Amino acid sequence: MRHRALAAVAPVAVLGLTLAACGGASTPTPKVSHTVVTVGLEAPFTGVRAVLGQGMVVGANMAISAINAAGGVLGHPLKLATQDDAADPADAAPAADTLINVDNAAVMIGPPALTAGVTIPLAQKAGIPDFMWGGGSEFDFDTNPYFFRMSPSDSEQGQAMALFAHKKGWNRIALAFGASSASQSLVPPILAAAKKLHMTVVANVQFTSGETSYRSEIQSVFNNHPQVVISQFTNTTAGTVFGEVTEQGLMGTPWIGSNLWYSNTFFASVGAAVATKIYLTNSSSAGMLGAQTFLSLLQSKYHQTAPPNGSEFAYDGIMVWALGVDRAGTFKYPGLRKAILANANGPGTQCGSYSTCYSLIKKGKSINWRGSASTDQFNKYDNVFGPFALLQYTSSGSTNTVSQMTAQQIQAALGQ
């Protein structure tokens, strides 16, 4: 097992006090101490997706700081415990088990979609909600009541990628995606959107990770002269692919990538000259009431202006959970779930910071939480929908937004 605890905090004695039952006797009871409540975060901190875990810790620490500054949750301060699953399903179960049974986590944040299928049933067994992020379309119709997805699905991201290409007038498209299930899950929604938008798919090529050369795959992508290449594969693969694309003089064709390429690792792998020519599709905080508070906290705590990948979703997940506990007056289902949905979906006074929302709840008022990264309104499958931005790197590695589209604009364009 490669999992291990990271981001250690000062040890606090956990007394194992369980709260009084609320609801049916068969509902599991989370473990909560007299003095501290543990927020469990599972994510990749090693391996090719380690940058995602680093971003999630940034968002989680920001949320916990804001909540503790307002007095904690039901009088309990929060602390963060983390476990590394290396984006490997084999490591996901022991990592989650440690968070649940050793750290006594009252909530699970993460992991991303690649290992969430392993973690969510364990969270359910322990009676704690799991706020995952990631686009895996396998969660589009999940009915587990302990599951909440904090980011838009790959289905919506794929639609946004195709729609952006269409708006640019690039209607002959090639798909260049990694062979992994995480990358391939983007392909069906892109194909469906392309059909709706009367676009022509001239190539659909898989890239197997770990190869030393991709010249034949690149040739297949460009054989029929696409106007744009829509793509996702690992950052390591990207270094090799774009090196060979550049050697062959093919970087004149634009590329649209997923949010996987929104990372320092990708920028370093391909270099500034290539990175600045690629469009990145990423969930956007545009118009989100909570975005201003999030960005202010990011600046004051980390001296950053651009949210690291994963930070907003971890932040929003902890906020949604904490405000649900505040409203329910319990850490336990079914009351907690009902309160989470009531806060997220309204009706109530819209608010985007913990202190404002908590103050309203203490006054007995209903709230309608608005997050930093998406609508944070859950459909019947506990999925959210949100705006998307198209970003481009600058030569220094920062990003600029070149286009925005709301969930409603995407759905209207595709006749949904």
N, C-alpha and C positions, 0 to 999 in steps of 0.2 A: 504494500500500500504506500502511495506517495503522499497521502493527505497529511497536512500538518497545520497547527494553529499559527496564525499570523496576527500582526497588529495587536500585540499583547497589551493589556491594560493592567493597572494595579489590581491584585487579587482582592476579591470581596467575598466574605463568607456567605455561602448559599445555604439557607436553612431548610429549603425544601418544603416551605409552607404551601399548601394547595388552597386555592380559593374555594369558597362555598359553591356547591354545584348550582348550575342554572340550566334548567331544561331537563331532558331525560337522563336517567341514571346511567345509561349506556354511553353517554357522550364522554370522551376522554377529557381529563382535566390537566391543563398545562401546569408546570411547576413554576412557582414564583416565590422569591425570597422576601423576607421582611424589608430588606434595605435596597435591593437592586433587582432590576429585570434585565435579562439578557436578550439582546437582539442577535440572532444567529444569521450569519452571512456566508453562504457557500458560493464559490466562484473559482475560476481558474486563476491561480497566481503563478503557476509555472507552465511551461509549454508554449505552443505557438499562439495561444489566446490569452496569455498572462496579462496583457494590457487591459483586458475587460475587467478582470478582478481588481486591478489597481484603480480603475475609474469608479467601480462600485464602492470601494472603501471610501473614496473621497465623498461621494454622495451620502453614504451612510453616516459618516462622522459629522457631516454638516447637519443632517436631520437630528441626530442624537444631541448635538450641542444645542440646537434651537429648542428642542423639547425639554432638556434638562434645565435650560435657562428659564423656562416658563414653569418649572416645578415638577417636571417629570410626568409620568402617567399614573393616575390614581395615587399620587403621592410617592411613587417609586421612581428614583432616577434610573436611567438606562445605561447599559454598557454594551459594547460590541464584542462579539466573539466571531472569529472567522476560521474557515476551513478551506483548504485547497483541494479541488477535485481534478485539477489539471485538464479540464474539459474532456475527461475520460469516464464513461459510464461505470467502468470497473472501480474507480475511486469514489464515485458519487455516494454510494451507499454507506461505506465506513465514515466518510466525511459528514454526512447528514446524521448518522448515528451518534457521532461524537458531539455534534452541536445539540442534539435533542437529549441524549442520556447522560452526557458528562457536563456540558455547559448549561443544561436545563433551559434552552432557548424557549421563549414564549412566542416567538414568531420566526419564520424562515424568510430571508430575503435572498432571492436567487434560488438555484443557479440559473445561468442562461439555458436556452432551450435544449442544447445538446445533451445535457444530463438531467434536466428537470423531470423527465418521465420516470427516473429512478427515485428522485427525491420526494416528489409530491405525495405518493402513497405513504411514505414514512412520516411525513408531516401530518397527514390525515390520521394515521394510527395514533400519533401523539396528541391529537386534538388541537393543532396549531395551524394557522393559515400560512400558505406559501405564496409570496409575491414574487413570481418569476419575471424575467424579462428575456426577450428574444423572439424571433419571428416564426419559429417552427409552425408550419401550417397544421401539424398533427394536433395542435391545441385549439384549433379554430372552433371545435364543437365539443370541448371538454365539459363534462357535467359534474366533476368532482367539486363539492361545495367548499373545499379548503383551498382551491386553486383560484388565483387571480393573476391575470397577465397585465403587466404595467406598460407594455409597449405594443404598438401596432403589429399585426401579424405580417409574416412574409407575403401573404396574399395581397395585403394592401401595399407593401413596399414594392412588390413586383408590378402592381398596377401603376404606382407612381413613376417607376422607371420607364415603363412603356409610354405612359401619357406624356412625360417630359420629352421623350424622343419625338413623339407625334407632334407636339406643339412646336418643336424646333424644325419640323418638316423632314425629319429623318424617318422615312417609312419603309426603307429596306434595312432590316436589322439582322445582326448575327448575334447569337448567344454563345458565350464562352464561360462555362461554369465548372467549378471543381466537381469531382465525382462523388464527394461525400454527400450524405443525406442532407446536411445542413445547407449546402450550396444548392443541391438539386431541388430543394423545396421551393425555391424561388422560380423555377422554370415553368411549372404549370400555370401560375397566375399571369406570368408574362405572356405565355402563348395565348391564353384566353383573352387577355386585354388586347393583344395584337390583332386577334381575329375580330374583336368588337370594333376596333379602330381602323379596320381594313388595311393593316400593315402586312408586309411580306417578310416572313422569316426565311432568310437565305442560307442560314447555317445554324446548327445547334450542336456544339462540340463540347465534349467532356475533357477536363484536364485532371489527370491523376497526380496527386501530391507526391513529391519526392523524386520526380524524374530529373535527369541532368540536362535534358533538352526537350523543347516542345515545338520544334520546327514543323513537324508534320501537322500537328494540331493547329498551329498558326496558319499554315497554308490552307487548311480546310475552312478556317474562319473567314479568310479573305478571298477565297476562290471566286465567289460570285459578287464581289465588289459591294459590300454593305456600306450604307451611309453612316452607320454607328454600330459599335459593339457594346452590348449590355452584358455585364460580367460580375462574377464573384468567384474567387479562389483564395487560398491561404496567402498570407503575406510573403512566405518563403517562396511559394510558387510564383508569385507576382514578380519577384526580383529576377527570376530566370526568364519568365515570359516576356516581360517588357524590355529586358536586355536584348532578347532576340528580335522582338518587334522593331526596336530602334535600329538594330543592325540591318534589318531588311527594308528600312525606310518606310515603314507602314504607320508611323505615329501621326500621320496627317489625318487619319480617320479618328473621329472622337470616340471616347469610351465613357460609358456610364457605369459606375460601380456601386456596390451596396455600402451600408454603414460599416461593414467589416474593414473597409479600407480607410475608415476615419480614425487613424491612429498614427502615433509617432513611428511605430514599427514599420508600417507600410511606407510612410514617407522616406524613412531611412533605407528601406529595401530597394525602392525603385529610383530614388534620387529626385531632386527638385525639378530637373528639366522635364521628367516624365510626369511626376505627380501633379504639376501645375496644369497639365493638359487634360486631366481626368475630372469628370463630374462625379460627385459623391451624393448618393441619396441617403438622407438621414432624417429621422423624426425631428420635428422642429418645435421650438418653444414659442413660436410666433403667436401672439394673441393669447397665450396662456396666462391667467391671472397670477399664478404662482411663479412665473419665470423671473419677474423682477426681484422678488425676495430671494430666489435661488441664486441668481447671478450676483446679488449684493453679498450674500453669504460666501459665495465662491471667491469673490474678490477680497473680502476681509480675512477669510480663514486661510486661503491658499494663494492669494495674489495672482489669480488667474482670471481671464475674461472668457475663455472658451471652455465649455464643460467637457471634461474627459468622457470618452465613450463609456456609457453605463452609469455615469454618476447621477443623472437626473432620475433614472428609473429606480435606483436604489433609494434615493431621497424620497421620491413620491411614494414608494411602497411603505416605507416606515411611517410617513405622515398619515397615509390612509389607515394603516393599522392603529396607530396611536390615537387618532381622533375617533376611530371606531370604539376603542376601549373606553375613551372618555365618555362617549355618548351612551354606551351600553352599561357602564359601571361594572364591567366584568371582563376578564380575559377569556371567557369560556363561550363556546357555541351552545345554543344557536343565537343567543343574544348578540354576540360579537358580530356574526355575519350580517344579521339584520341591520345593525348600526353602521357597518362599513358601507353597505349598499345604500342606506338612507342618506348618509353623508355625501356619497359620491354622486348619486343620481338625483338628489333633491326630492321635493322642492325645499328651498331654504335660502338664507342669505349667502350669496357667493363670497368666498374668502380664499386667499391664496397663501396665507402664512399661518404657522402653528399658533402663535400667540393670539392672533385675531380670531381664528376659528375656535380655539379653546375658550376664549373669553365669552364668545357667543353661547357655546355649549353650557358653560357654568351659569349663564343667565337663563337657561332653559329654552334657548332659541334653536331652531333647526338651521343647519348649515348646508351649503352646497359647495363642497371642496373643489377647487380648481388647481390642478397640479402644474408642474414646471415643464413637462415633456409631452403630455397628451391631454385629451379631454378628461382623463381619469373617470369617465362615465362607463360603467360596465354594462354590456349587453347580457342576454340570458345565459351566455356561456362564459361570463366573467372575463370577456375580452374588451379592450379599449380600442378606440380609433383616434387618429390624431393627424395634425398637419405634417406635411413633409417639406423639407427644404432640399434644394440642390446646391451643393457647396463646391468650391474650387480652392485648392491650396494656393497660398502665396509662396514665393521663393524661400521665405523664412520658415515655412511649415505651419503657419496659422491658416485659417480658412475664411473665405468670404462667401456670403449667401448670394447666389445668382438668380434663384427662382424660388417661389413658395407656392404650395397648393394645399388647400384644406381637404379634409376627409369628404366634405360635401361636394367639392369640385371634382374630386376623383370619381365619386359615385355617380354624379350627374353626367360626366363625360362618358362613362361606361354603361349608362342606362340602368343603374342599380336602384 
